[in-house]
Amino acid sequence: MGKLAGRVALITGAGQGVGQGIALALADEGAAIAVAGRTESKLLDTCKLVEQRGARAVPIVCDVVDLEQIERCVATTVAELGTVDILVNNAQIVPLGTLLEVSDEMFEAGFRSGPQATHRFMRACHPHLKGGGVIINLGTAAALRHDPVGFGCYGAVKEAIRTLTRAAAVEWGPDRIRVLNILPLARSPGMDDWEKNFPEAYEEYCREIPVGRMGDCEHDIGRVVAFLCGPDGDYVNGTTLTIDGGRDFLR
């Protein structure tokens, strides 16, 4: 019996990368997982891995920029698994580029998939989370850089999520809902693409991580999330936790 036995987690963007790592770590602690994302084949892969850990998994195809799909995703989770105890807002379209390069369309996509989708999911899950639920929102350490060249629009939408996190933590604390923001750094498909296309920049970036390695999605990110969602993290609320081996606060 894990520390999250009997709990239900809804995780967006759970088909790969950090979302998948969080799903596996929560499953290891006994949580049932609603695996949400746009690509069904990836969702099914994650579900198989979750089930191998002995936990129940339900795949839910959902594009987080669509309000109807968000509401259907939450309703399906409740119908299949009984409730929502943990919400992880991980899915995000990433508007990278300098301020002159990022188009209005890409910036809007970043906003709709980021802070707007986060707000919509939090609002839809609120009735189910009351009485002890937890929300984990994902930000980015790119917003902490002293030189966020190429990350301005991405950092902007993620910082909006941080404000929503703090507001919800204060407004919903009396409802016994804790809301937290994490800034993860881990090996993911996006990082793999970066290493492939810009190996020198990737190596330089890794050399600046004080612990000497890139994080692992499950062991380094997911397990921290499992702690935050469990009884040992019950007094942690409204804060932002950087999980990056110490790199970005040194810059």
C-alpha positions as YAML, in Angstrom:
chain: A
units: angstrom
residues:
- id: 1
  name: MET
  ca: [0.00, 0.00, 0.00]
- id: 2
  name: GLY
  ca: [1.61, 3.24, -1.15]
- id: 3
  name: LYS
  ca: [1.15, 6.69, 0.32]
- id: 4
  name: LEU
  ca: [-1.30, 7.57, -2.48]
- id: 5
  name: ALA
  ca: [-3.38, 4.39, -2.34]
- id: 6
  name: GLY
  ca: [-7.01, 5.12, -3.12]
- id: 7
  name: ARG
  ca: [-6.20, 8.48, -4.73]
- id: 8
  name: VAL
  ca: [-6.96, 9.43, -8.34]
- id: 9
  name: ALA
  ca: [-4.58, 11.61, -10.38]
- id: 10
  name: LEU
  ca: [-5.45, 13.38, -13.63]
- id: 11
  name: ILE
  ca: [-2.27, 14.24, -15.54]
- id: 12
  name: THR
  ca: [-2.20, 16.20, -18.80]
- id: 13
  name: GLY
  ca: [0.57, 15.66, -21.33]
- id: 14
  name: ALA
  ca: [1.12, 12.24, -19.75]
- id: 15
  name: GLY
  ca: [2.00, 10.39, -22.95]
- id: 16
  name: GLN
  ca: [5.72, 11.11, -22.66]
- id: 17
  name: GLY
  ca: [8.44, 13.01, -20.85]
- id: 18
  name: VAL
  ca: [7.82, 14.66, -17.50]
- id: 19
  name: GLY
  ca: [4.08, 13.92, -17.57]
- id: 20
  name: GLN
  ca: [4.76, 10.22, -18.03]
- id: 21
  name: GLY
  ca: [7.42, 10.25, -15.32]
- id: 22
  name: ILE
  ca: [4.98, 11.82, -12.86]
- id: 23
  name: ALA
  ca: [2.32, 9.26, -13.80]
- id: 24
  name: LEU
  ca: [4.68, 6.36, -13.07]
- id: 25
  name: ALA
  ca: [5.86, 7.80, -9.76]
- id: 26
  name: LEU
  ca: [2.31, 8.38, -8.55]
- id: 27
  name: ALA
  ca: [1.31, 4.90, -9.70]
- id: 28
  name: ASP
  ca: [4.19, 3.45, -7.68]
- id: 29
  name: GLU
  ca: [2.60, 5.04, -4.62]
- id: 30
  name: GLY
  ca: [-0.76, 3.45, -5.40]
- id: 31
  name: ALA
  ca: [-2.66, 6.20, -7.26]
- id: 32
  name: ALA
  ca: [-4.97, 5.44, -10.16]
- id: 33
  name: ILE
  ca: [-4.04, 7.57, -13.17]
- id: 34
  name: ALA
  ca: [-6.13, 9.36, -15.79]
- id: 35
  name: VAL
  ca: [-3.58, 9.64, -18.60]
- id: 36
  name: ALA
  ca: [-4.56, 12.65, -20.74]
- id: 37
  name: GLY
  ca: [-3.00, 13.94, -23.95]
- id: 38
  name: ARG
  ca: [-3.48, 14.46, -27.66]
- id: 39
  name: THR
  ca: [-1.90, 11.28, -29.07]
- id: 40
  name: GLU
  ca: [-3.74, 8.07, -28.22]
- id: 41
  name: SER
  ca: [-0.85, 5.72, -29.00]
- id: 42
  name: LYS
  ca: [1.38, 7.54, -26.49]
- id: 43
  name: LEU
  ca: [-1.36, 7.46, -23.87]
- id: 44
  name: LEU
  ca: [-1.76, 3.72, -24.31]
- id: 45
  name: ASP
  ca: [2.00, 3.25, -23.88]
- id: 46
  name: THR
  ca: [1.91, 5.14, -20.59]
- id: 47
  name: CYS
  ca: [-1.15, 3.19, -19.44]
- id: 48
  name: LYS
  ca: [0.69, -0.09, -20.01]
- id: 49
  name: LEU
  ca: [3.62, 1.13, -17.92]
- id: 50
  name: VAL
  ca: [1.28, 2.30, -15.15]
- id: 51
  name: GLU
  ca: [-0.53, -1.03, -15.12]
- id: 52
  name: GLN
  ca: [2.80, -2.84, -14.85]
- id: 53
  name: ARG
  ca: [3.23, -1.00, -11.53]
- id: 54
  name: GLY
  ca: [-0.04, -2.51, -10.34]
- id: 55
  name: ALA
  ca: [-2.11, 0.65, -10.67]
- id: 56
  name: ARG
  ca: [-5.19, 1.37, -12.75]
- id: 57
  name: ALA
  ca: [-4.86, 3.65, -15.78]
- id: 58
  name: VAL
  ca: [-7.42, 5.23, -18.10]
- id: 59
  name: PRO
  ca: [-6.34, 6.90, -21.37]
- id: 60
  name: ILE
  ca: [-8.23, 10.09, -22.28]
- id: 61
  name: VAL
  ca: [-7.59, 11.86, -25.57]
- id: 62
  name: CYS
  ca: [-7.77, 15.59, -24.85]
- id: 63
  name: ASP
  ca: [-6.52, 18.75, -26.50]
- id: 64
  name: VAL
  ca: [-6.17, 21.21, -23.63]
- id: 65
  name: VAL
  ca: [-6.85, 24.26, -25.79]
- id: 66
  name: ASP
  ca: [-10.49, 23.14, -26.20]
- id: 67
  name: LEU
  ca: [-12.85, 23.86, -23.29]
- id: 68
  name: GLU
  ca: [-15.30, 21.11, -24.27]
- id: 69
  name: GLN
  ca: [-12.52, 18.54, -24.31]
- id: 70
  name: ILE
  ca: [-11.27, 19.71, -20.90]
- id: 71
  name: GLU
  ca: [-14.71, 19.34, -19.38]
- id: 72
  name: ARG
  ca: [-15.15, 15.93, -21.02]
- id: 73
  name: CYS
  ca: [-11.72, 14.85, -19.74]
- id: 74
  name: VAL
  ca: [-12.62, 15.69, -16.15]
- id: 75
  name: ALA
  ca: [-16.06, 14.08, -16.48]
- id: 76
  name: THR
  ca: [-14.53, 10.90, -17.93]
- id: 77
  name: THR
  ca: [-12.00, 10.73, -15.09]
- id: 78
  name: VAL
  ca: [-14.77, 10.98, -12.50]
- id: 79
  name: ALA
  ca: [-16.96, 8.45, -14.34]
- id: 80
  name: GLU
  ca: [-14.15, 5.90, -14.75]
- id: 81
  name: LEU
  ca: [-12.16, 6.39, -11.54]
- id: 82
  name: GLY
  ca: [-14.64, 7.97, -9.14]
- id: 83
  name: THR
  ca: [-13.15, 11.42, -8.51]
- id: 84
  name: VAL
  ca: [-10.10, 13.65, -8.97]
- id: 85
  name: ASP
  ca: [-7.79, 13.94, -5.95]
- id: 86
  name: ILE
  ca: [-4.67, 15.16, -7.77]
- id: 87
  name: LEU
  ca: [-4.50, 17.39, -10.86]
- id: 88
  name: VAL
  ca: [-1.21, 17.81, -12.71]
- id: 89
  name: ASN
  ca: [-1.26, 20.54, -15.38]
- id: 90
  name: ASN
  ca: [1.71, 19.53, -17.53]
- id: 91
  name: ALA
  ca: [0.63, 19.93, -21.18]
- id: 92
  name: GLN
  ca: [1.99, 23.05, -22.89]
- id: 93
  name: ILE
  ca: [2.59, 24.37, -26.39]
- id: 94
  name: VAL
  ca: [5.98, 26.08, -26.17]
- id: 95
  name: PRO
  ca: [6.33, 29.47, -27.94]
- id: 96
  name: LEU
  ca: [10.11, 29.62, -28.33]
- id: 97
  name: GLY
  ca: [11.99, 32.35, -30.17]
- id: 98
  name: THR
  ca: [12.98, 35.96, -29.75]
- id: 99
  name: LEU
  ca: [10.26, 38.55, -29.21]
- id: 100
  name: LEU
  ca: [10.42, 39.52, -32.89]
- id: 101
  name: GLU
  ca: [10.29, 35.89, -34.05]
- id: 102
  name: VAL
  ca: [7.32, 34.56, -32.08]
- id: 103
  name: SER
  ca: [4.11, 35.02, -34.06]
- id: 104
  name: ASP
  ca: [0.82, 36.11, -32.56]
- id: 105
  name: GLU
  ca: [-0.56, 32.65, -33.35]
- id: 106
  name: MET
  ca: [2.22, 30.85, -31.49]
- id: 107
  name: PHE
  ca: [2.06, 33.19, -28.49]
- id: 108
  name: GLU
  ca: [-1.71, 32.71, -28.34]
- id: 109
  name: ALA
  ca: [-1.27, 28.92, -28.54]
- id: 110
  name: GLY
  ca: [1.17, 29.12, -25.63]
- id: 111
  name: PHE
  ca: [-1.36, 31.09, -23.60]
- id: 112
  name: ARG
  ca: [-4.34, 28.89, -24.46]
- id: 113
  name: SER
  ca: [-2.47, 25.63, -23.70]
- id: 114
  name: GLY
  ca: [-0.78, 27.10, -20.63]
- id: 115
  name: PRO
  ca: [-2.47, 29.54, -18.24]
- id: 116
  name: GLN
  ca: [-5.92, 29.35, -19.81]
- id: 117
  name: ALA
  ca: [-5.97, 25.53, -19.87]
- id: 118
  name: THR
  ca: [-4.55, 25.45, -16.34]
- id: 119
  name: HIS
  ca: [-7.30, 27.77, -15.11]
- id: 120
  name: ARG
  ca: [-9.98, 25.75, -16.87]
- id: 121
  name: PHE
  ca: [-8.78, 22.42, -15.49]
- id: 122
  name: MET
  ca: [-8.46, 23.83, -11.96]
- id: 123
  name: ARG
  ca: [-11.95, 25.27, -12.15]
- id: 124
  name: ALA
  ca: [-13.45, 22.03, -13.54]
- id: 125
  name: CYS
  ca: [-11.72, 19.88, -10.91]
- id: 126
  name: HIS
  ca: [-12.39, 22.17, -7.95]
- id: 127
  name: PRO
  ca: [-15.60, 20.44, -6.73]
- id: 128
  name: HIS
  ca: [-13.83, 17.07, -6.68]
- id: 129
  name: LEU
  ca: [-10.62, 18.36, -5.08]
- id: 130
  name: LYS
  ca: [-12.36, 19.95, -2.09]
- id: 131
  name: GLY
  ca: [-11.46, 18.31, 1.20]
- id: 132
  name: GLY
  ca: [-7.85, 17.32, 0.58]
- id: 133
  name: GLY
  ca: [-6.98, 17.58, -3.11]
- id: 134
  name: VAL
  ca: [-3.71, 18.74, -4.62]
- id: 135
  name: ILE
  ca: [-2.93, 20.66, -7.81]
- id: 136
  name: ILE
  ca: [0.55, 20.59, -9.32]
- id: 137
  name: ASN
  ca: [1.18, 23.20, -12.03]
- id: 138
  name: LEU
  ca: [4.32, 23.24, -14.16]
- id: 139
  name: GLY
  ca: [6.38, 26.33, -14.81]
- id: 140
  name: THR
  ca: [9.81, 26.82, -16.33]
- id: 141
  name: ALA
  ca: [13.17, 27.89, -14.94]
- id: 142
  name: ALA
  ca: [13.69, 29.72, -18.25]
- id: 143
  name: ALA
  ca: [11.69, 32.53, -16.66]
- id: 144
  name: LEU
  ca: [14.36, 32.87, -13.96]
- id: 145
  name: ARG
  ca: [17.25, 33.38, -16.37]
- id: 146
  name: HIS
  ca: [19.06, 36.73, -16.33]
- id: 147
  name: ASP
  ca: [19.24, 36.45, -20.14]
- id: 148
  name: PRO
  ca: [15.92, 34.96, -21.30]
- id: 149
  name: VAL
  ca: [16.70, 35.62, -24.97]
- id: 150
  name: GLY
  ca: [14.52, 33.28, -27.01]
- id: 151
  name: PHE
  ca: [12.45, 32.36, -23.95]
- id: 152
  name: GLY
  ca: [10.51, 35.60, -23.34]
- id: 153
  name: CYS
  ca: [7.10, 34.49, -24.58]
- id: 154
  name: TYR
  ca: [7.50, 30.99, -23.11]
- id: 155
  name: GLY
  ca: [8.54, 32.42, -19.76]
- id: 156
  name: ALA
  ca: [5.66, 34.89, -19.85]
- id: 157
  name: VAL
  ca: [2.94, 32.24, -20.21]
- id: 158
  name: LYS
  ca: [4.57, 30.08, -17.55]
- id: 159
  name: GLU
  ca: [4.87, 32.98, -15.11]
- id: 160
  name: ALA
  ca: [1.13, 33.57, -15.57]
- id: 161
  name: ILE
  ca: [0.63, 30.00, -14.33]
- id: 162
  name: ARG
  ca: [2.71, 30.81, -11.25]
- id: 163
  name: THR
  ca: [0.35, 33.69, -10.43]
- id: 164
  name: LEU
  ca: [-2.69, 31.45, -10.88]
- id: 165
  name: THR
  ca: [-1.04, 28.89, -8.60]
- id: 166
  name: ARG
  ca: [-0.50, 31.39, -5.81]
- id: 167
  name: ALA
  ca: [-4.02, 32.81, -6.16]
- id: 168
  name: ALA
  ca: [-5.62, 29.36, -6.02]
- id: 169
  name: ALA
  ca: [-3.48, 28.33, -3.03]
- id: 170
  name: VAL
  ca: [-4.80, 31.30, -1.06]
- id: 171
  name: GLU
  ca: [-8.39, 31.28, -2.32]
- id: 172
  name: TRP
  ca: [-8.85, 27.52, -2.05]
- id: 173
  name: GLY
  ca: [-6.84, 26.85, 1.10]
- id: 174
  name: PRO
  ca: [-10.05, 26.98, 3.19]
- id: 175
  name: ASP
  ca: [-11.42, 24.26, 0.88]
- id: 176
  name: ARG
  ca: [-8.41, 22.13, 1.87]
- id: 177
  name: ILE
  ca: [-6.99, 22.23, -1.65]
- id: 178
  name: ARG
  ca: [-3.22, 22.71, -1.90]
- id: 179
  name: VAL
  ca: [-1.79, 24.23, -5.08]
- id: 180
  name: LEU
  ca: [1.90, 24.12, -6.00]
- id: 181
  name: ASN
  ca: [4.15, 25.08, -8.87]
- id: 182
  name: ILE
  ca: [7.24, 23.11, -9.93]
- id: 183
  name: LEU
  ca: [10.02, 24.06, -12.33]
- id: 184
  name: PRO
  ca: [11.48, 20.74, -13.57]
- id: 185
  name: LEU
  ca: [14.65, 20.00, -15.51]
- id: 186
  name: ALA
  ca: [14.71, 16.47, -16.90]
- id: 187
  name: ARG
  ca: [15.61, 14.38, -19.92]
- id: 188
  name: SER
  ca: [12.61, 14.43, -22.25]
- id: 189
  name: PRO
  ca: [11.85, 14.16, -25.98]
- id: 190
  name: GLY
  ca: [12.28, 17.92, -26.22]
- id: 191
  name: MET
  ca: [15.71, 17.71, -24.59]
- id: 192
  name: ASP
  ca: [16.63, 14.83, -26.93]
- id: 193
  name: ASP
  ca: [15.80, 17.02, -29.94]
- id: 194
  name: TRP
  ca: [17.85, 19.88, -28.50]
- id: 195
  name: GLU
  ca: [20.86, 17.62, -27.95]
- id: 196
  name: LYS
  ca: [20.56, 16.24, -31.49]
- id: 197
  name: ASN
  ca: [20.28, 19.64, -33.17]
- id: 198
  name: PHE
  ca: [22.50, 21.72, -30.87]
- id: 199
  name: PRO
  ca: [24.95, 19.30, -29.19]
- id: 200
  name: GLU
  ca: [27.46, 21.95, -28.12]
- id: 201
  name: ALA
  ca: [24.83, 24.14, -26.46]
- id: 202
  name: TYR
  ca: [23.33, 21.08, -24.78]
- id: 203
  name: GLU
  ca: [26.68, 19.97, -23.37]
- id: 204
  name: GLU
  ca: [27.44, 23.46, -22.09]
- id: 205
  name: TYR
  ca: [24.03, 23.58, -20.42]
- id: 206
  name: CYS
  ca: [24.59, 20.21, -18.71]
- id: 207
  name: ARG
  ca: [28.02, 21.25, -17.47]
- id: 208
  name: GLU
  ca: [26.35, 24.06, -15.53]
- id: 209
  name: ILE
  ca: [24.15, 21.69, -13.51]
- id: 210
  name: PRO
  ca: [25.81, 21.54, -10.07]
- id: 211
  name: VAL
  ca: [24.87, 17.90, -9.42]
- id: 212
  name: GLY
  ca: [26.52, 16.95, -12.71]
- id: 213
  name: ARG
  ca: [23.65, 15.37, -14.63]
- id: 214
  name: MET
  ca: [20.31, 15.94, -16.31]
- id: 215
  name: GLY
  ca: [17.29, 14.90, -14.25]
- id: 216
  name: ASP
  ca: [15.21, 11.77, -14.81]
- id: 217
  name: CYS
  ca: [11.49, 12.32, -15.44]
- id: 218
  name: GLU
  ca: [10.32, 9.67, -13.00]
- id: 219
  name: HIS
  ca: [12.99, 9.39, -10.35]
- id: 220
  name: ASP
  ca: [13.96, 13.06, -10.04]
- id: 221
  name: ILE
  ca: [10.71, 14.84, -10.93]
- id: 222
  name: GLY
  ca: [7.92, 12.32, -10.40]
- id: 223
  name: ARG
  ca: [9.06, 11.22, -6.96]
- id: 224
  name: VAL
  ca: [9.16, 14.82, -5.74]
- id: 225
  name: VAL
  ca: [5.62, 15.28, -7.02]
- id: 226
  name: ALA
  ca: [4.57, 12.09, -5.24]
- id: 227
  name: PHE
  ca: [6.00, 13.49, -1.99]
- id: 228
  name: LEU
  ca: [4.20, 16.81, -2.46]
- id: 229
  name: CYS
  ca: [0.89, 15.04, -3.12]
- id: 230
  name: GLY
  ca: [1.23, 12.68, -0.16]
- id: 231
  name: PRO
  ca: [0.66, 13.12, 3.57]
- id: 232
  name: ASP
  ca: [4.29, 14.15, 4.21]
- id: 233
  name: GLY
  ca: [3.78, 17.23, 2.02]
- id: 234
  name: ASP
  ca: [0.50, 18.25, 3.64]
- id: 235
  name: TYR
  ca: [1.76, 21.65, 4.86]
- id: 236
  name: VAL
  ca: [3.38, 22.71, 1.57]
- id: 237
  name: ASN
  ca: [1.12, 25.13, -0.30]
- id: 238
  name: GLY
  ca: [1.36, 28.04, -2.72]
- id: 239
  name: THR
  ca: [5.08, 27.79, -3.30]
- id: 240
  name: THR
  ca: [7.28, 27.26, -6.36]
- id: 241
  name: LEU
  ca: [9.82, 24.44, -6.17]
- id: 242
  name: THR
  ca: [12.73, 24.36, -8.61]
- id: 243
  name: ILE
  ca: [13.76, 20.76, -9.38]
- id: 244
  name: ASP
  ca: [16.84, 21.33, -11.54]
- id: 245
  name: GLY
  ca: [19.92, 20.18, -9.65]
- id: 246
  name: GLY
  ca: [20.57, 23.75, -8.58]
- id: 247
  name: ARG
  ca: [21.32, 25.14, -12.02]
- id: 248
  name: ASP
  ca: [19.11, 28.14, -12.66]
- id: 249
  name: PHE
  ca: [19.37, 29.83, -9.28]
- id: 250
  name: LEU
  ca: [23.12, 30.06, -9.92]
- id: 251
  name: ARG
  ca: [22.63, 32.21, -13.02]
...
